[in-house]
Amino acid sequence: MDHLADVKKFAKKAVNEPAFAGMSKSYALVMSKPDTRYVACSDPAELERVRENFLKKKLGLNGGDLDASIKAVCEHMKADKTKSRLTFYYLLAEHYGKLDAFVKK
């Protein structure tokens, strides 16, 4: 799968390629395993993991309606049966203005 092309398909703005490269490196192990490569929007436990492990722990978010943003990304990607975790995370980080967290300084 061409992950960059997938992100470009769903991103609202031009893809921040340095941030995408950083995310690709950070999540290389996750993306290499078939059982963790995709986000299952129909699984409440999966969506809780996205909220707790990515939005709260990785991006440091607490306020606002985190579940609403996750549901919005699910809706945005609904045409794609296999929702790439990398694309899903990219879209969430883009939504919250947190892509710079993945750019090496």
Contact map, one row per residue, 1 for C-alpha under 8 A:
111000000000000000000000000000000000000000000000000000000000000000000000000000000000000000000000000000000
111111000000000000000000000000000000000000000000000000000000000000000000000000000000000000000000000000000
111111100000000000000000000000000000000000000000000000000000000000000000000000000001011000000000000000000
011111110000000000010000000000000000000000000000000000000000000000000000000000000000000000000000000000000
011111111000000000000000000000000000000000000000000000000000000000000000000000000000000000000000000000000
011111111100000000000000000000000000000000000000000000000000000000000000000000000001001000000000000000000
001111111110001000000000000000000000000000000000000000000000000000000000000000000000011001100000000000000
000111111110011000000000000000000000000000000000000000000000000000000000000000000000000000000000000000000
000011111110000000000000000000000000000000000000000000000000000000000000000000000000000000000000000000000
000001111111000000000000000000000000000000000000000000000000000000000000000110000000001000100000000000000
000000111111111000000000000000000000000000000000000000000000000000000000000000000000000000100000000000000
000000000111110000000000000000000000000000000000000000000000000000000000000000000000000000000000000000000
000000000011111000000000000000000000000000000000000000000000000000000000000000000000000000000000000000000
000000010011111100000000000000000000000000000000000000000000000000000000000000000000000000000000000000000
000000110010111110010000000000000000000000000000000000000000000000000000000000000000000000000000000000000
000000000000011111110000000000000000000000000000000000000000000000000000000000000000000000000000001000000
000000000000001111111000000000000000000000000000000000000000000000000000000000000000000000000000000000000
000000000000000111111100000000000000000000000000000000000000000000000000000000000000000000000000000001110
000000000000000111111110000000000000000000000000000000000000000000000000000000000000000000000000001111100
000100000000001111111111000000000000000000000000000000000000000000000000000000000000000001000000000001000
000000000000000011111111100000000000000000000000000000000000000000000000000000000000000000000000000001100
000000000000000001111111110000000000000000000000000000000000000000000000000000000000000000000000000001110
000000000000000000111111111000000000000000000000000000000000000000000000000000000000010001000000000001000
000000000000000000011111111100000000000000000000000000000000000000000000000000000000010000000000000000000
000000000000000000001111111100000000000000000000000000000000000000000000000000000000000000000000000000000
000000000000000000000111111110000000000000000000000000000000000000000000000000000000000000000000000000000
000000000000000000000011111111100000000000000000000000000000000000000000000000000000010000000000000000000
000000000000000000000001111111110000000000000000000000000000000000000000000000000000000000000000000000000
000000000000000000000000011111111000000000000000000000000000000000000000000000000000000000000000000000000
000000000000000000000000001111111001100000000000000000000000000000000000000000000000000000000000000000000
000000000000000000000000001111111101100000000000000000000000000000000000000000000000110000000000000000000
000000000000000000000000000111111100100000000000000000000000000000000000000000000000000000000000000000000
000000000000000000000000000011111111100000000000000000000000000000000000000000000000000000000000000000000
000000000000000000000000000000111111110000000000000000000000000000000000000000000000000000000000000000000
000000000000000000000000000000001111110000000000000000000000000000000000000000000000000000000000000000000
000000000000000000000000000001101111111000000000000000000000000000000000000000000000100000000000000000000
000000000000000000000000000001111111111000000000000000000000000000000000000000000001110000000000000000000
000000000000000000000000000000000111111100000000000000000000000000000000000000000111100000000000000000000
000000000000000000000000000000000001111110000110000000000000000000000000000000000111100100000000000000000
000000000000000000000000000000000000011111100110000000000000000000000000000000000010000000000000000000000
000000000000000000000000000000000000001111110110000000000000000000000010010000000000000000000000000000000
000000000000000000000000000000000000000111110000000000000000000000000000000000000000000000000000000000000
000000000000000000000000000000000000000111111110000000000000000000000000000000000000000000000000000000000
000000000000000000000000000000000000000011111111000000000000000000000000000000000000000000000000000000000
000000000000000000000000000000000000000000111111100000000000000000000000000000000000000000000000000000000
000000000000000000000000000000000000001110111111110000000000000000000000000000000000000000000000000000000
000000000000000000000000000000000000001110111111111000000000000000100100000000000000000000000000000000000
000000000000000000000000000000000000000000011111111100000000000000000000000000000000000000000000000000000
000000000000000000000000000000000000000000001111111111000000000000000000000000000000000000000000000000000
000000000000000000000000000000000000000000000111111111100000000000000100000000000000000000000000000000000
000000000000000000000000000000000000000000000011111111110000000001100100000000000000000000000000000000000
000000000000000000000000000000000000000000000001111111111000000000000000000000000000000000000000000000000
000000000000000000000000000000000000000000000000111111111100000000000000000000000000000000000000000000000
000000000000000000000000000000000000000000000000111111111110000000000000000000000000000010000000000000000
000000000000000000000000000000000000000000000000011111111111110001000000000000000000000000010000000000000
000000000000000000000000000000000000000000000000001111111111110000000000000000000000000000000000000000000
000000000000000000000000000000000000000000000000000111111111100000000000000000000000000000000000000000000
000000000000000000000000000000000000000000000000000011111111000000000000000000000000000000000000000000000
000000000000000000000000000000000000000000000000000001111111100000000000000000000000000000001000010010000
000000000000000000000000000000000000000000000000000000111111110000000000000000000000000000000000000000000
000000000000000000000000000000000000000000000000000000111011111000000000000000000000000000000000000000000
000000000000000000000000000000000000000000000000000000110001111101000000000000000000000000000000000000000
000000000000000000000000000000000000000000000000000000000000111111000000000000000000000000000000000000000
000000000000000000000000000000000000000000000000000000000000011111000000000000000000000000000000000000000
000000000000000000000000000000000000000000000000000000000000001111111000000000000000000000000000000000000
000000000000000000000000000000000000000000000000001000100000011111111100000000000000000000000000000000000
000000000000000000000000000000000000000000000010001000000000000011111110000000000000000000000000000000000
000000000000000000000000000000000000000000000000000000000000000011111111000000000000000000000000000000000
000000000000000000000000000000000000000000000000000000000000000011111111100000000000000000010010000000000
000000000000000000000000000000000000000000000010011000000000000001111111110000000000000000010000000000000
000000000000000000000000000000000000000010000000000000000000000000111111111000000000000000000000000000000
000000000000000000000000000000000000000000000000000000000000000000011111111100000000000000000000000000000
000000000000000000000000000000000000000000000000000000000000000000001111111110000000000100110000000000000
000000000000000000000000000000000000000010000000000000000000000000000111111111000000000000000000000000000
000000000000000000000000000000000000000000000000000000000000000000000011111111000000000000000000000000000
000000000100000000000000000000000000000000000000000000000000000000000001111111100000000000000000000000000
000000000100000000000000000000000000000000000000000000000000000000000000111111110010000000000000000000000
000000000000000000000000000000000000000000000000000000000000000000000000011111111000000000000000000000000
000000000000000000000000000000000000000000000000000000000000000000000000000111111000000000000000000000000
000000000000000000000000000000000000000000000000000000000000000000000000000011111110000000000000000000000
000000000000000000000000000000000000000000000000000000000000000000000000000001111110000000000000000000000
000000000000000000000000000000000000011000000000000000000000000000000000000000011111000000000000000000000
000000000000000000000000000000000000011100000000000000000000000000000000000010011111101100000000000000000
001001000000000000000000000000000000111000000000000000000000000000000000000000000111111100000000000000000
000000000000000000000000000000100001111000000000000000000000000000000000000000000011111110000000000000000
001000100000000000000011001000100000100000000000000000000000000000000000000000000001111111000000000000000
001001100100000000000000000000000000000000000000000000000000000000000000000000000011111111100000000000000
000000000000000000000000000000000000001000000000000000000000000000000000100000000011111111110000000000000
000000000000000000000000000000000000000000000000000001000000000000000000000000000000111111111000000000000
000000100000000000010010000000000000000000000000000000000000000000000000000000000000011111111100001000000
000000100110000000000000000000000000000000000000000000000000000000000000100000000000001111111110000000000
000000000000000000000000000000000000000000000000000000100000000000001100100000000000000111111111000000000
000000000000000000000000000000000000000000000000000000000010000000000000000000000000000011111111111000000
000000000000000000000000000000000000000000000000000000000000000000000000000000000000000001111111111000000
000000000000000000000000000000000000000000000000000000000000000000001000000000000000000000111111110000000
000000000000000000000000000000000000000000000000000000000000000000000000000000000000000000011111110000000
000000000000000000000000000000000000000000000000000000000000000000000000000000000000000000001111111100000
000000000000000000000000000000000000000000000000000000000010000000000000000000000000000000001111111110000
000000000000000100100000000000000000000000000000000000000000000000000000000000000000000001001100111111100
000000000000000000100000000000000000000000000000000000000000000000000000000000000000000000000000111111100
000000000000000000100000000000000000000000000000000000000010000000000000000000000000000000000000011111100
000000000000000001111110000000000000000000000000000000000000000000000000000000000000000000000000001111110
000000000000000001101100000000000000000000000000000000000000000000000000000000000000000000000000001111111
000000000000000001000100000000000000000000000000000000000000000000000000000000000000000000000000000001111
000000000000000000000000000000000000000000000000000000000000000000000000000000000000000000000000000000111
